Amino acid sequence: MLGSAEFRKDYGVDLAYVAGAMYKGIASSDLVIRMGRASLLSFLGTGGMPLAQIERELDRIQGELGPTRAFGANLLANLDDPRLEMATVELLLKANVVNVEAAAFTQISDGVVWYRFKGAHWGADGEPAVRRRLIAKVSRAEIAESFLRPAPPAVVERLRAAGRLSAEEAEVALRAPVASDICVEADSGGHTDRGVLIVLLPCILRLRDRVCRAQGYAKSVRVGAAGGIGAPESAAAAFLMGADFVLTGSINQCTVEAGTSDAVKDLLQRVALGDTAYAPAGDMFELGARVQVVGRGLLFAPRANELYELYRRHSSLDEIDPQVRRRIEERYLCRSFAEVWDETRSYFERSNPARLREMERSPKAKMAAIFRWYFVHSTRLALRGSAEQKTDYQVQCGPAMAAFNEWVRGTPYESWRSRHVDSIAVLLMRGAEDHMRRAQRDEREEARL
């Protein structure tokens, strides 16, 4: 009975609990299917997936779950190529995916508004009727507010003029909130602003109340919590603070169903407090955005941080000290800058020729592209479980993993081979409920005395 009953009813699930998306299919179709069969909500990790693969994965999920089981897909902001974001939305609409998790957005994009309001109309009661649900993961108040408000008029007009929204859909978009749900993301794996949940969540809840009241919405936007939720006490605290649902990430990549290598799962199973580190985000390298990763026994974080510092201090590869350059080529990349550039150029010639021309004109942009290759390479190494360059694995992970490992120590769940994503959900929620009941019982006993 924890969380919002309305959330459970709208999504058709048994628990106010979400297994969030993890990029490159770490939140796999196996994971989504397992959750859906248990009447629980999860999101396919489409970030970094080719469109053809997304389509295949969605076909498989829909074939296995049918029309009544809940599931969703991730929509990841793409600053480098907004066209890919729009193509992903087009695919989601074509596949009739009605639940989307929007992540890493710093502003409301055309793709977000197109997805959310396609098919929207005015209900018989005169209120907006929006069928597609969008959970926006946010870690800053100003981003949360943009998702709580109706779509920006300029975006709506652009979509209407392009024929992507009808006149009625555009009208609804100017009256209804962009997000059906906000998920407040505190200190987490992957992209993080290092927010503290006990500070961030109450602020966003008050912001939600203020904006929804000012806009006069007939239905309020729900607010969930994510980041650091790896033990029952953490989930209970989120619900006590007013969260409508909780969302987990890091702990789910250390399950049987997660789409990463056994080598990474073996590593994650041993993560303890203090074993995570911060590194630049490969997809937002030039902006200095950060991700949280496993640090214990790995060299990815210090090496990635060094690459960012070199980028920040220099205008081109030619300015880098020859000895430093040789060390990076031999130890980090295991190939020359020229070889990395050849591979990068070949990729952008196929995917984004205009972006390639920009990089060829700017030595600093070219340097960034070569350094960013390391981030892609380190992710591939981890997903494959490569025995070579194992210390270069990039494994995005937050402190929730350590909390979960500590909680299940000495139980059958200590081994990841006994961890199934739906079992973890039930275990965590039952533990949270038990914790809250004990606290209430202790409070009554204290009052009696």
Phi, psi and omega in degrees: 000009180287146175081199187273124174294325178297320177301312181298319181292313183298318182270351179069043183235166183269338183229148175278065189217139181228135167266110186287165180288145172230131195298164179055036175072016171298319165279089193274172174295326176300318180295313182296318180295316180300315179295315181299319179295335177269011182059044177232154186263135173211168185232131176294133181277087186276346182302127180081001178272138170298150183302321181297323178290319177303316181298317179296317181295319179294320177301317181294315181299312182294325177294323181280322186266337182074188187278351188255341182278143184280139170194168177209180178225154181274143169239110184260133177302140180232096182288328182288322187217083178302336179297325179293322176300316179294322179294324177294317178298316179303319179294318179296321177292318178299320180279357180058045174280122187259356178233127180227141171256117180263126186227149174070020179275134176255352174203166181282119184263166176301320182297318179299313183291319178301312181298309188298321191252002174293122183092357179289153180203176176273130179283172181297335180273003180083003179263156177299136175244106184243113186282323186276131181260139181228117175265115181262119176275123185224154176227006179226145185297320183292328177287319177303316182297323180295327177279336179284334182271167173297166183296147177301132182306322182296321178293315180300315181296322179297317180290323178294316180296329180276357180081011180276334173236140175284173179299318180292317178299321179294321178297317179296320181299335179272358181241334186255156178292148178297321181255141170279331181217145172248134174246113181281116186256111178269208185298109191224176171286160181072212181300131182208144171258010179060032180292155178256121189299321183290347173263313188290315185298310179300324179296316181290325176298317178293321176298316177303312181299318182294313182291315181297323178293316180294324180280343179071033180295140175288332181231130183283158174277130179281154181232124177249179184228142178213161178098111178084008182266094181225003179217157184303321182299324180292315178296318179299319180298319179298315180292322178296329178281353176112009179296138176279336178201166173240152179231131179246155180222289186310316185292338183278342179279355176253047178233166180302321188278345184297142184271050174231178188282158175298326180298320178291320179295321175300320179293313182296325181298339182257001182297132178237173179302135181088002183267006177254162182214168179250143181216163175298152175272124182299323183280348177229040188304309185295334182278348181079015177296155186240152171233156176256134186224167171291129179255330185299121175075004183239153181252001184303310186300308179296323179291318179296320178295323177295318179299319179294320179295323176296318178297318183294325186270341187240156181261346180199168177297329183296337182278348182284137179306134183304322180293320177296317180300314182296320179297318180295315181296318186280323187259320185273308186269332185058032176190166183281161174303321181298319180292320177296318180296320178301316179293318180296315180299318179299320180295312183287335174299326180276321191262325186204075182302326180295319177295323178298317179300321178297317181293324180290334178276341186239112177301326179290320177295323177295318177300316179299318181297319179293318178293322181296334178303323180300324181291320176294315182298317182294327176291316178300318179302316181293315182297325179278340186069036184301132177288333177275146180055035182299330181288349179265008178304133167259112181237102181287130189196141177251179183293346178302328180298317179296319180297319180293315180301320179293320182296319186265005179304131179084004178247171177301337181281359178297327177270133180296338180291348174255002183263114173248142192298323179287325178295320177298318180301311181294317180301315182292317182289321177295320178297321179295318179296316179299318180299317181292322178295318178297319180297319179293321179296317179296324180293319178295320180295321178297318180294324179294322181285000000 
